[in-house]
Amino acid sequence: MGCGRVGSTLARGLEDRNHTVSVIDHNAEAFRRLGPSFNGDKITGEGFDQAVLNKAGITRADAFAAVSSGDNSNIIAARVARETFGISNVVARIYDPGRAEVYQRLGITTVATVKWTADQVLRRLLPAGAEPTFRDPSGTIRLDQVSITESWIGHRTIDLQEQAKVRIAWIDRLGEGLLPTRESVLQEGDILHLVMREENAAAAYRVVQRGPQED
């Protein structure tokens, strides 16, 4: 539900992955964003209207995304999809972070647009390590994006992991993702995605900045 910039991008992305997609929007002009190559159904109406949802084929759906520009419309549509039609995989876009947390606790997966955007900006404004890329709900584990320092170039990834007490989830190298092995060597320009415990973050960053300690 919703064929704005987010909804149209999502619909095309799903279709590119060989999924069958129906798009609902109360404004038929919005469907122009889908482009001429879109093969899915385009349904004009309100996404929380059961008749509209039926016309869109919700009884055959595996998932439902409510990504219109209105919090109320999104959450009502998400609840109808979940509670009336029994769709378990439901996601709602919510601008108000407080409301997003409430509905998350009710079992509706929410994407809090404002909070997510603010977090992304914070990570780019603050010094490295101040804000992780991801923190698990318990606050115990974090995922950080770290640029390799010169002192680590030419050293094995396993050495950094052991000395910093972190795990390298993957490495961005020359525009591609790389899963490290025990024999992998760090190269100039590498961007590391490090998984670590929250209480160990400060010490891990000190090791990254300090460089390796030889035995």
C-alpha positions, 0 to 999 in steps of 0.5 A, a space after each residue: 500500500 502506497 505508491 510514492 517513492 518508497 512504495 514504487 521502489 519497493 514494488 520494482 525491487 520485489 518484481 526484479 526478484 521475481 515476486 508477484 506484486 500488487 500495488 494499492 494507492 488512492 491516487 491513480 496518478 501515483 502508479 506512473 512512478 512504477 514505469 512502463 515495465 512494471 507487470 503487477 496489478 495496480 489497484 486504486 483505493 484505500 489500502 485499509 478497505 477490505 474490498 480493495 485488499 481483496 481486489 489486490 489479491 491479499 488472500 493469496 499474499 505472503 506479505 503486506 507492506 504499508 508504506 504510504 505517507 500517513 502513519 494512521 493509514 499504514 497502521 490500520 492497513 497493517 492491522 487489517 492485513 494481519 488480523 482480518 486476513 491472517 498475513 503474518 509477514 506485515 511491515 508498516 512505515 511509521 514516521 513517529 518513533 514513539 508510535 513505532 515502538 508501541 506497534 512493534 510491541 504489538 507484533 507489527 514490524 515497523 520501520 521508523 523513518 524519522 529515527 532511522 534517518 536520524 541514526 544514519 546522519 548521527 553515524 556520519 556526524 559523530 566520531 568513529 565508534 560513537 554510534 554503531 551501525 546496528 545494536 541488538 535489542 538487548 543492547 549486548 551486541 553491536 555491528 560497527 563499520 570501520 575503515 582499516 588503519 595503515 598499521 593493519 595493512 598486510 596483516 591477517 584478519 584473524 590477528 585483528 579479530 583475536 587482538 581486538 576481540 571482535 569478529 569481522 562479519 564481512 569486508 567491503 573491498 573495491 566495491 564488493 563484499 568479501 567473507 574473510 578466512 583465516 588466511 585473509 590479509 587486510 588491504 588498503 581501503 578495506 572497510 570492515 564490518 565488526 561484530 563486538 560486545 558493547 562493553 568491549 567496543 572502546 577497547 576494540 577501537 583502541 586496538 584498531 587505531 593502535 595497530 597490531 602487537 607482535 608476539 
